[in-house]
Amino acid sequence: MTVAEIQRALLARGYDLGPSGADGDAGPLTIAAMTAFQRAAGLVPDGIAGPKTQSALQKADISERREAPEKPGWLVLAEGELGVREGAGAANNSRVVQLFADAGFSGIKQDSVAWCAAAVGAMLKRAGHKPSGSLAARSYEAWGVGLKEPALGAIATKKRGNSSWQGHVGFVVGASPTQIFLLGGNQGDAWSIASFPRKEFTAFRWPAGVPLPAPHALPTTIAGARSGVSEV
C-alpha cells in the first residue's frame, strides 16, 4: 500500500489526519493514527505499516472505527519536547525560542518570556491545526470546542493566583478526582509533566474540525509527575 492508500484506510475508520488528509506524507498525525489503529487491532503499536498492519487495514470490516486517535498528533509532538528547558542565565535555548516563531511570534528571541501558550500553539501548528493566535494562556478558553471532561491530549487552561487573566495552559495526560496532569511548557522553566489541583482549571478544549474524542479513562497517577512547579 502507498502512504496515501494507508491514510485513506485510516480516514475510513475515523482517525484524524488533520486538514491535509490523505496527502501522501507520513507525518506525525499519520503515525499517531497508525499507532492507535494498531492498538485497536491487537498489533504491535509501533507506527510502522508492516505486512500485518497493511493486511488489517485492507479488511472491509471497520467495526473498530473511532472518533479520534488514542494519542493525538499534537501530543505525540509535545512528548518529543519533554526535558527541553530554558537556557542557563542569559543564554537562550533555541528550541524554546523556536516555539514562539512556530506559534506566530517570531519577534520574541528570549526564552525568559512566559512560553506555555507558545508551547501549545507551536505543537498545534506543527500538527496542522490553527492555534489561538495569542501568548495569553487563557486565550485557549475560547479556542476550538469545549469538552465537559478532560481527555487525552485536550488543551486545558487554569487560573493562576487571584488574577482574572493570568493562567497556564498545557495538554492533558491524566486526571484524578482532585488533580489534572499536564504535559506542558514553562512548567518549572522546562517541558515537563506536572500535576495541578483540579479546582484551578477553567476549560478543556479540542481543535474545531477534529472528531471529538470517544469517552475513555485517563491515568489517575503518572510516575515522575512534578507538583508545585512554577508556571511563570
C-alpha angles and dihedrals in degrees: 000000000000120000090255091051090050090049092050090051090051092048090051088058093052100258118150116242096167127242093314093064115178096002097145093247115119095214130158095284091053091048092048091049091046091052092049091049091050091053091050091049094048094248131132103282098225099129091239119124098223125164095280093048093047090049090053091048092052094056114108093224109094097170089131090067112148134191095232141355115278088241114031118224094246090057092050088055092047091052088058089061097055111130096021107131141177119281118265116262113331093349119110122215106228092213091059093044089051089061090066091051093048091048090054102265104103092156092074111089102164123086089205089079110098104267111179092107091044088054092052093043093050094051092048092048093048089051092053101260130120114248125213093269092231137095090216107108094216092053083089091066088082097033124106116340129320127249123208092216135024116270133189107282095008115146107244128195126198137182122249121209119327096311120123092219110025115097150127135252135198145135122289114239101158144003141193130180089272107023140051119204115215131192102206150136127259091032101139088346090299146072103274146139112256138169124232133182109273091223090067095063120103105181147003113209139186130198112269111244094029115107110258115255117263115244110277142157119258126211109270093205132027121201112237095015112149126227133201093026122163115254095188 
